[in-house]
Amino acid sequence: MCVGACALCPLRGGRGEGRLGFIIRPPHQLLPLLLCPGLRIPRLSVLCAQPRPRAMAISSSSWELPLVAVCQVTSTPDKPENFKTCAELVREAARLGACLAFLPEAFDFIARDPAETLRLSEPLGGNLLGEYTQLARECGLWLSLGGFHERGQDWEQTQKIYNCHVLLNNEGSVVATYRKTHLCDVEIPGQGPMRESNSTIPGPSLESPVSTPAGKIGLAICYDMRFPELSLALAQAGAEILTYPSAFGSVTGPAHWEVLLRARAIETQCYVVAAAQCGRHHEKRASYGHSMVVDPWGTVVARCSEGPGLCLARIDLNYLRQLRQHLPVFQHRRPDLYGSLGHPLS
Ligand SMILES: O=C(O)CNC(=O)[C@H](CS)NC(=O)CCC(=O)C(=O)O
């Protein structure tokens, strides 16, 4: 059963606005989302899942499972406007019952050039993070701020920033930070060149997965998804949810985005949550969008439609554990054969 064939779903793949949405969880469970009268859902999108083997049926009631929200936006160089858009989506996520909302890479802004990126950047203790702290408190939910242009402690010497994924708890405290370790310096024909290292320093280390109300989250950012070594390291360190907040290119997007995310989910047996930038940010830059949540089986269980909006998914850790028992790939690895991955090809 998939969304195109799902006559019961009034949102049909998430297009348009509606007052009643569904989260459809395997095996074929329809969960009505009853919303307040008059509440406008900005393109709430939900998806049906493919059938799973019977043995993996879910026992717990889905209503009890934690709900997460994935926010999709089109950041521009206008920081106050970007905050307004993100805050609206986060408030909507809270009203819909999410315990955790994910914002994409560069949720704070997308600048026209490296000089503007540096000029608009702030330290973690700056005004913008202060506003997000208040927002998390006001809404009472956790926030994954997928890629903050951070002036680090070395700003005075380096005049460069970090691409920092910040996790706030529902009291607005910073629970974890991860600074993007793989910088995107690529030139793809048909897509403007990306030279992230012009403005950004790579982070020095991975971060241990963090316990949240939805599960243990491993932090990564966008281009990091191309390095399965990182996702395996996070899974081995206990991650149950991998996050790839992104501003993915419009040429690499159609070819690689969903394939990479689903592969990371299947091989790590983790949920994968990817909040994405979409649309045109300014004259020189556009992003692919297609924010989604993938379950550990590799099924896309929620996805945003085109344009800014949000989608929701429930995280079922019992299902994750069952799947890992049924398909114990982590016990079948052969580190004796490929111990030192990660070196350049010779
Ligand atoms: O520039 C900023 O302000 C924030 N950073 C980004 O948007 C980064 C670097 S340009 N984008 C990516 O990593 C896209 C990767 C990608 O598209 C792929 O792997 O195909």
The ligand as a MOL file (V3000), in Angstrom:
LIG
                    3D

  0  0  0     0  0            999 V3000
M  V30 BEGIN CTAB
M  V30 COUNTS 20 19 0 0 0
M  V30 BEGIN ATOM
M  V30 1 O 26.4090 26.7990 2.6970 0
M  V30 2 C 25.8330 26.8710 3.7870 0
M  V30 3 O 25.4590 27.9490 4.2770 0
M  V30 4 C 25.5300 25.6030 4.5060 0
M  V30 5 N 26.1930 24.4430 3.9510 0
M  V30 6 C 25.7570 23.7470 2.8950 0
M  V30 7 O 24.7320 24.0500 2.3200 0
M  V30 8 C 26.5770 22.5480 2.4450 0
M  V30 9 C 27.8810 23.0230 1.8880 0
M  V30 10 S 27.7480 24.0620 0.4840 0
M  V30 11 N 25.8420 21.7470 1.4870 0
M  V30 12 C 26.0790 20.4540 1.3280 0
M  V30 13 O 26.8500 19.8370 2.0510 0
M  V30 14 C 25.3090 19.7620 0.1910 0
M  V30 15 C 25.8220 18.3870 -0.1360 0
M  V30 16 C 25.2780 17.8630 -1.4130 0
M  V30 17 O 24.4920 18.5050 -2.0720 0
M  V30 18 C 25.6860 16.5190 -1.8810 0
M  V30 19 O 26.3650 15.7740 -1.1470 0
M  V30 20 O 25.3400 16.1810 -3.0260 0
M  V30 END ATOM
M  V30 BEGIN BOND
M  V30 1 2 1 2
M  V30 2 1 2 3
M  V30 3 1 2 4
M  V30 4 1 4 5
M  V30 5 1 5 6
M  V30 6 2 6 7
M  V30 7 1 6 8
M  V30 8 1 8 9
M  V30 9 1 8 11
M  V30 10 1 9 10
M  V30 11 1 11 12
M  V30 12 2 12 13
M  V30 13 1 12 14
M  V30 14 1 14 15
M  V30 15 1 15 16
M  V30 16 2 16 17
M  V30 17 1 16 18
M  V30 18 2 18 19
M  V30 19 1 18 20
M  V30 END BOND
M  V30 END CTAB
M  END
